[in-house]
Amino acid sequence: MAITKINLPSRGNYINGKFVRPSDTSGMAINGEWVSRSPADFSDEIGRFAYSYAAADETVRAARAAFPQWRRTPSAERAEILKRYQAEIKKREDDLIQIISREVGKPLWESKTEVAAMINKVDVTINESAKLIADFEIPKIMDSTTGVVRHRPLGVLAVIGPFNFPGHLPNGHIVPALLTGNCVVFKPSEKTPMVGQIMTECLEAAGVPAGVFNLLQGNGEVGRRLSVHEEVDGILFTGSYEVGTRIKQDTLQQHWKLLALEMGGKNPSIVWDDADLEQAVHETLFSAYVTAGQRCSATSRIIVHPAVIDAFTELFHAKAKNFSIGHPFDNPFMGPLVEQGAVDRYMKFVGIASREGCEIIMRGKALELPTRGNYVTPTICRVKESSVEATKKSIFQQTEFFAPAVAILAAKEAEEAIAQANATQYGLVASIFTKNRALYEKFVDGLNMGLVNWNKSTVGASSRLPFGGFKKSGNHFPTALTSTLYCTAPVASLEVAEPKPVAKDAYPGLNW
């Protein structure tokens, strides 16, 4: 597919309404530089970026200074700026699609769906999420007293983005944070800095006031310094459990700081003996291998009724051999993993599955293509020892390793399947494939997951519903529809408009 690559200059951080390079600003010495290079084509250099540890302090100061005016800006004006931001994303849609595909390795079709979700998020937030934090009154809550609840912004929020959805996922925090009157410091993944820059350019073109939104490029240490800054009121994070745990540990003494942590999954699909096997295979294969398995909601365990497990596995294997893998511009089904370290980790876990006694029906391996990149083939493992106790001991079944691999195992009774699905340390999303609604509802009741789908894959959540998980998957601040809730705090008031004289005998023992 002939596509002309765009070449965009690296513009550095965006602080207090201006793009600045660390070397251009006093007090912001360069602490390091790196190259954003496509995992789909090692020769494709997207940009060179520098970072400064001192910039974390400067960005937070700019956001803090802008907060009083921004929080008092009428919500309709804030919404209008976000609508202009939405329009700017539409103008830059082709740029965003291409840069997401190049920096992440996503096929163009998939990057296009991500940008569409970014555009849609503005409408959902303004029209639906904002209703969740509407102020309200309770007349006569006490004698001559009205109860009032108002929601106010938290202050300065740090948004720390992931690489796999470098536009959509941070956008899902940024839009509600700005709409509700917060100021934002956004640190994109160091794997996708140019996506973050384009988003910032769209906000700048939309007329976001200086200091209200700031961009901070850099590595993990830059993110840590931003997270622990005492003037940051909340951290909105999407990424691995390990990094989320470090954020929690680093901010343990900052009890006032809100942490909204979305930290991955090890997601099961349950396929019962009455399921439409063609449909179940289609949905589970898509959710296992889309984005090369690099989604927190990816299906990684498929629990199948023994009556259909052989037929299911055979069909799944046949279809897994027949999808395309290649460069994003060729629009295959699956692109590369994001970095060489991810390839090495994937190969290690395929070996672990084998050592744990799994039957390797399809062994993932590094794939050499004419364009050099981090390409791999998918893995299918048939788990021979499918007891809950074995699952709890299995490194392969317990670890999220962000790669195109699935484990298939058997469960005969519904209670056994529920126990198997709950046996990992994560609790993000599960899918149930059955024609029996009563059985599906039994699974919904028993599964310890934030999302449970019926005859639909684990991926592709809706922004009009909450998105968040239990256990190691999150900390009970779901994103999407409910994102405005963690961007605000309710303030309660008891209001007496016309005070009455206090009766002399109002309280026993007061001799007034």
TABEL-V922654 format. One record per pair of residues at least 24 apart in sequence whose ideal C-beta (glycine too) atoms are under 8 Angstrom apart, sorted by the first residue. I is the first residue (numbers start at 1). J is the second residue. If there is no record, write none. Layout:
{{I J} {I J}}
//
This chain:
{{1 108} {1 329} {1 330} {1 331} {3 98} {3 108} {3 329} {5 44} {5 98} {5 102} {6 95} {6 98} {6 99} {8 46} {8 47} {8 95} {8 99} {8 194} {8 197} {8 198} {9 47} {10 47} {10 48} {10 49} {10 193} {10 194} {10 197} {11 197} {12 49} {12 50} {12 217} {13 52} {13 55} {13 59} {13 214} {13 215} {13 216} {13 217} {14 197} {14 200} {14 204} {14 213} {14 214} {14 215} {15 55} {15 58} {15 59} {15 62} {15 214} {15 215} {15 216} {16 58} {16 62} {16 65} {16 66} {16 210} {16 211} {16 214} {17 204} {17 209} {17 210} {17 211} {18 210} {19 200} {21 50} {22 50} {22 51} {22 52} {22 54} {22 55} {23 50} {25 55} {25 58} {27 54} {27 58} {28 52} {28 54} {28 55} {28 58} {29 54} {32 218} {32 219} {34 190} {34 219} {36 103} {36 191} {36 192} {36 193} {36 194} {38 102} {38 103} {38 105} {38 373} {39 104} {39 105} {39 335} {39 336} {39 337} {39 338} {39 339} {39 373} {39 374} {40 101} {40 102} {40 105} {40 327} {40 328} {40 335} {40 336} {40 371} {40 373} {40 374} {40 375} {41 102} {41 327} {41 371} {41 372} {41 373} {42 372} {42 373} {43 372} {44 102} {46 99} {46 102} {46 103} {46 194} {47 193} {47 194} {49 190} {49 193} {49 217} {50 217} {51 217} {51 218} {51 219} {51 222} {52 218} {52 222} {53 218} {53 221} {53 222} {53 225} {55 216} {55 218} {55 222} {56 216} {56 218} {56 222} {56 225} {56 226} {56 229} {57 225} {57 229} {59 185} {59 214} {59 215} {59 216} {59 226} {60 156} {60 185} {60 226} {60 229} {60 231} {60 232} {61 231} {62 210} {62 211} {62 214} {63 156} {63 183} {63 184} {63 185} {63 211} {63 212} {63 214} {64 155} {64 156} {64 183} {64 231} {65 211} {66 183} {66 209} {66 210} {66 211} {66 212} {67 153} {67 155} {67 156} {67 182} {67 183} {69 209} {70 181} {70 182} {70 183} {70 209} {70 212} {71 152} {71 153} {71 181} {71 182} {72 181} {73 181} {73 209} {75 130} {75 179} {75 180} {75 181} {78 178} {78 179} {78 181} {79 126} {79 179} {81 178} {81 206} {81 207} {81 208} {82 122} {82 125} {82 126} {82 175} {82 178} {82 179} {82 206} {83 122} {83 126} {84 205} {84 206} {84 207} {85 122} {85 175} {85 202} {85 203} {85 206} {85 208} {86 119} {86 122} {86 123} {87 206} {88 201} {88 202} {88 203} {88 205} {88 206} {89 115} {89 118} {89 119} {89 199} {89 202} {90 119} {91 202} {92 198} {92 201} {92 202} {93 119} {95 198} {96 167} {96 195} {96 198} {96 199} {99 194} {99 195} {99 198} {100 166} {100 167} {100 192} {100 195} {101 328} {101 329} {101 335} {102 328} {103 163} {103 166} {103 191} {103 192} {103 193} {103 194} {103 195} {104 163} {104 164} {104 166} {104 191} {104 192} {104 335} {104 338} {105 292} {105 328} {105 335} {105 336} {105 337} {105 338} {105 373} {105 374} {106 291} {106 328} {106 335} {107 328} {107 330} {107 331} {107 332} {107 333} {107 334} {107 335} {108 328} {108 329} {108 331} {109 331} {110 290} {110 291} {111 328} {114 165} {114 167} {114 168} {115 167} {115 168} {117 168} {117 171} {117 463} {118 167} {118 168} {118 171} {120 463} {121 168} {121 171} {121 172} {121 175} {121 463} {122 175} {124 463} {124 464} {124 480} {124 481} {125 175} {125 176} {125 179} {125 483} {125 484} {126 179} {128 464} {128 481} {129 176} {129 179} {129 481} {129 482} {129 483} {129 484} {130 179} {130 180} {130 484} {132 481} {132 482} {132 484} {132 485} {133 180} {133 484} {133 485} {133 488} {141 494} {142 494} {144 496} {144 498} {144 500} {145 494} {145 495} {145 496} {146 494} {146 495} {146 496} {146 497} {147 492} {147 493} {147 494} {147 495} {148 492} {148 493} {148 494} {148 495} {149 490} {149 491} {149 492} {149 493} {150 490} {150 491} {150 493} {151 180} {151 488} {151 489} {151 490} {151 491} {152 181} {152 488} {152 489} {152 491} {153 177} {153 180} {153 181} {153 182} {153 487} {153 488} {154 182} {154 233} {154 234} {154 258} {154 487} {154 488} {154 489} {155 182} {155 183} {155 233} {155 234} {156 182} {156 183} {156 184} {156 185} {156 231} {156 232} {156 233} {156 234} {157 182} {157 183} {157 184} {157 185} {157 232} {157 233} {157 234} {157 235} {157 236} {157 487} {158 184} {158 185} {158 186} {158 187} {158 226} {158 227} {158 229} {158 232} {158 234} {158 235} {158 236} {159 184} {159 185} {159 186} {159 187} {159 236} {160 187} {160 223} {160 226} {160 227} {160 235} {160 236} {160 237} {160 238} {160 239} {160 247} {161 186} {161 187} {161 188} {161 189} {161 192} {161 196} {161 238} {162 189} {162 238} {162 239} {163 189} {163 191} {163 192} {163 338} {164 291} {164 294} {164 295} {164 296} {164 338} {164 402} {165 238} {165 295} {166 191} {166 192} {166 195} {166 196} {167 195} {167 199} {169 238} {169 262} {169 479} {170 196} {170 199} {170 238} {171 199} {172 463} {172 479} {172 480} {172 483} {173 236} {173 238} {173 260} {173 479} {173 483} {174 199} {174 213} {175 483} {176 483} {176 484} {176 487} {177 236} {177 487} {178 208} {178 212} {178 213} {179 484} {179 487} {180 484} {180 487} {180 488} {182 233} {182 234} {182 487} {183 211} {183 212} {183 213} {183 214} {184 212} {184 213} {184 214} {185 214} {185 215} {185 216} {185 226} {185 232} {186 213} {186 214} {186 215} {186 216} {187 215} {187 216} {187 217} {187 218} {187 222} {187 223} {187 226} {188 215} {188 217} {190 217} {190 218} {190 219} {190 220} {191 338} {191 339} {193 217} {224 250} {227 251} {228 254} {230 254} {232 257} {233 257} {233 258} {234 258} {234 259} {234 260} {234 486} {234 487} {235 259} {235 260} {235 261} {236 260} {236 486} {237 261} {237 262} {237 263} {238 262} {238 263} {238 296} {238 479} {239 263} {239 264} {240 264} {240 400} {241 400} {241 426} {241 472} {241 473} {258 477} {258 486} {259 475} {259 477} {260 475} {260 477} {260 479} {260 486} {261 474} {261 475} {261 477} {262 296} {262 467} {262 468} {262 469} {262 473} {262 474} {262 479} {263 296} {263 469} {263 472} {263 473} {263 474} {264 296} {264 400} {264 426} {264 428} {264 472} {264 473} {265 296} {265 297} {265 298} {265 300} {265 400} {265 426} {265 427} {265 428} {265 429} {265 458} {265 469} {265 473} {266 300} {266 301} {266 397} {266 398} {266 399} {266 400} {266 424} {266 425} {266 426} {266 428} {267 297} {267 298} {267 299} {267 300} {267 301} {267 426} {267 428} {267 429} {267 430} {267 431} {267 458} {268 299} {268 300} {268 301} {268 302} {268 303} {268 420} {268 421} {268 424} {268 430} {268 431} {269 299} {269 301} {269 302} {269 303} {269 430} {269 431} {269 432} {269 433} {269 457} {269 458} {270 302} {270 303} {270 304} {270 411} {270 417} {270 421} {270 430} {270 431} {270 432} {270 433} {270 434} {270 443} {271 302} {271 303} {271 304} {271 305} {271 308} {271 312} {271 433} {272 305} {272 308} {272 432} {272 433} {272 434} {272 436} {272 439} {273 305} {273 307} {273 308} {274 434} {274 435} {274 436} {275 308} {275 433} {275 434} {275 435} {275 455} {276 433} {276 435} {276 455} {277 308} {277 311} {277 312} {277 315} {278 315} {279 433} {279 455} {280 312} {280 433} {280 455} {281 312} {281 315} {281 316} {281 319} {282 319} {283 431} {283 433} {283 455} {283 456} {283 457} {284 316} {284 406} {284 431} {284 433} {284 457} {285 316} {285 319} {285 320} {285 323} {286 457} {286 459} {287 431} {287 457} {287 458} {287 459} {287 460} {288 378} {288 404} {288 405} {288 406} {289 320} {289 323} {289 333} {289 334} {289 378} {289 404} {290 333} {290 334} {290 459} {291 334} {291 335} {292 334} {292 335} {292 336} {292 337} {292 376} {292 403} {292 404} {293 378} {293 402} {293 403} {293 404} {293 405} {294 337} {294 338} {294 342} {294 402} {294 403} {295 459} {296 400} {296 428} {296 473} {297 428} {297 429} {297 451} {297 458} {297 459} {297 460} {297 461} {298 402} {298 458} {298 459} {299 406} {299 431} {299 457} {299 458} {299 459} {300 400} {300 405} {300 406} {300 407} {301 397} {301 406} {301 407} {301 409} {301 420} {301 421} {301 424} {302 406} {302 407} {302 408} {302 409} {303 409} {303 410} {303 411} {303 417} {303 420} {303 421} {304 408} {304 409} {304 410} {304 411} {305 410} {305 411} {305 412} {305 417} {306 410} {306 411} {306 412} {309 408} {309 410} {312 408} {313 361} {313 380} {313 382} {313 408} {316 380} {316 408} {317 361} {317 362} {317 380} {320 362} {320 378} {320 380} {321 362} {325 367} {325 369} {325 375} {325 376} {325 377} {326 369} {326 371} {326 375} {327 369} {327 371} {327 373} {334 378} {334 404} {335 373} {335 375} {336 373} {336 374} {336 375} {336 376} {337 374} {337 375} {337 376} {337 402} {337 403} {338 374} {339 374} {340 374} {342 374} {342 402} {342 403} {343 374} {343 376} {345 401} {345 402} {345 403} {346 376} {346 379} {346 401} {346 403} {346 404} {346 405} {349 395} {349 396} {349 399} {349 401} {349 403} {349 405} {350 379} {350 405} {352 395} {352 396} {353 379} {353 381} {353 396} {353 405} {353 407} {356 394} {356 395} {356 396} {357 384} {357 385} {358 382} {358 383} {358 384} {358 396} {358 407} {359 384} {361 408} {364 403} {364 404} {364 405} {376 403} {376 404} {377 404} {378 404} {378 405} {378 406} {379 403} {379 404} {379 405} {379 406} {380 405} {380 406} {380 408} {381 405} {381 406} {381 407} {381 408} {382 407} {382 408} {382 409} {383 407} {383 408} {383 409} {386 410} {386 411} {386 420} {388 416} {388 419} {388 420} {388 423} {391 420} {391 423} {391 424} {392 423} {397 423} {397 424} {398 424} {398 425} {400 426} {414 439} {414 442} {414 443} {414 446} {415 446} {417 443} {418 442} {418 443} {418 446} {418 447} {421 447} {421 449} {422 446} {422 447} {422 448} {425 471} {425 472} {426 469} {426 471} {426 472} {426 473} {427 469} {427 470} {427 471} {427 472} {427 473} {428 468} {428 469} {428 470} {428 473} {428 474} {429 453} {429 458} {429 461} {429 469} {430 458} {431 455} {431 456} {431 457} {431 458} {450 474} {450 478}}
//
